[in-house]
Amino acid sequence: MKNLNERSVRILASLGLILTTMIWGFAFVVMKNSVDLIPPTYLLAIRFSMSAVLLALLFHKNLFAADRQTILCGAILGIFLCLSYQFQTYGLKYTTASKNAFITTLYVIIVPFFYWIVSKKRPTGRNIAAAFIAVIGLALLSLQGDLTINFGDFLTLVCGLMFAVHMVFIDKFTEHHDPIALTVIQILAAAIINWICAPFLDGSFDFAVLANQSLIVGLLYLAVFSTTVSYLLQNIGQKYLSASTSAILLSLESVFGTLFSVIFLKDVLTGKMLVGCALMFAALILSELPQKKKITILSSRRIAVRGGRE
């Protein structure tokens, strides 16, 4: 991206994150009939292991060039990534899928304020307004009327907090470390942690189920696209976008998940869901409106706004 101007870099980074949300949204369709065959922690362990092998083969030079600090930062990202998925998975056992999806994506609101705490850089009013509009859109897309709070909702809220921490740390770590190396290390760390936890959380596992053809297709999609491609795009994209903007872009996963479910699974698209989609895109447009202050590319290739991040 050295030869691109700052606006082109931002556009490419944004498109990368939107592609990520499309991949994650379609994953709901791909995995609908196969995830019940593998206990959740083993599923995560296999998914991240397959991705780690692929990433290591593709980017072994980046991995071998990583210094101790990069390895540490990648491991931290892997820990929070692993915790996020664990809390989300076990939260889903005790709450509905719609509430699980909505509460998870509350990181849209959490990220700007957590980034403020970490970086001492205050989010703009536009960031905060876009986040709240996005949450209203998410509520219309996800919630079906059951607004009670249960244990699963609490676990899912912790999941959202972990995703927010993960997102903010990506933003901070990619300032000084290779995003590709960070991606390889975080996926490898997540795989190792899940393999260690799997026997304690899920008991034994019959690997014979891996002979199921539809399951293999689902695992390949999760490993290659939902993990390898998506987290590469996220780590690289966040190097050039603010944490607040990245959170709103990534929350579009719920929009694409809804649209793909309507197209491929024949789910019914209601007027409420259409309004929710419209609000999500309105939040995206609001977050991406041009700044009044001049934008420059710093020597570290970080895009920033004079006087602070957007």
Secondary structure, 3 states (H helix, E strand, C coil): CCCCCHHHHHHHHHHHHHHHHHHHHHHHHHHCCCHHHCCHHHHHHHHHHHHHHHHHHHCHHHHHCCCHHHHHHHHHHHHHHHHHHHHHHHHHCCCCHHHHHHHHCCHHHHHHHHHHHHHCCCCCHHHHHHHHHHHHHHHHHHCCCCCCCCHHHHHHHHHHHHHHHHHHHHHHHCCCCCHHHHHHHHHHHHHHHHHHHHHHHHCCCCHHHHHCHHHHHHHHHHHHHHHHHHHHHHHHHCCCCCHHHHHHHHCCHHHHHHHHHHHHCCCCCCHHHHHHHHHHHHHHHHHHCCCCCCEEECCCCCEEECCCCC
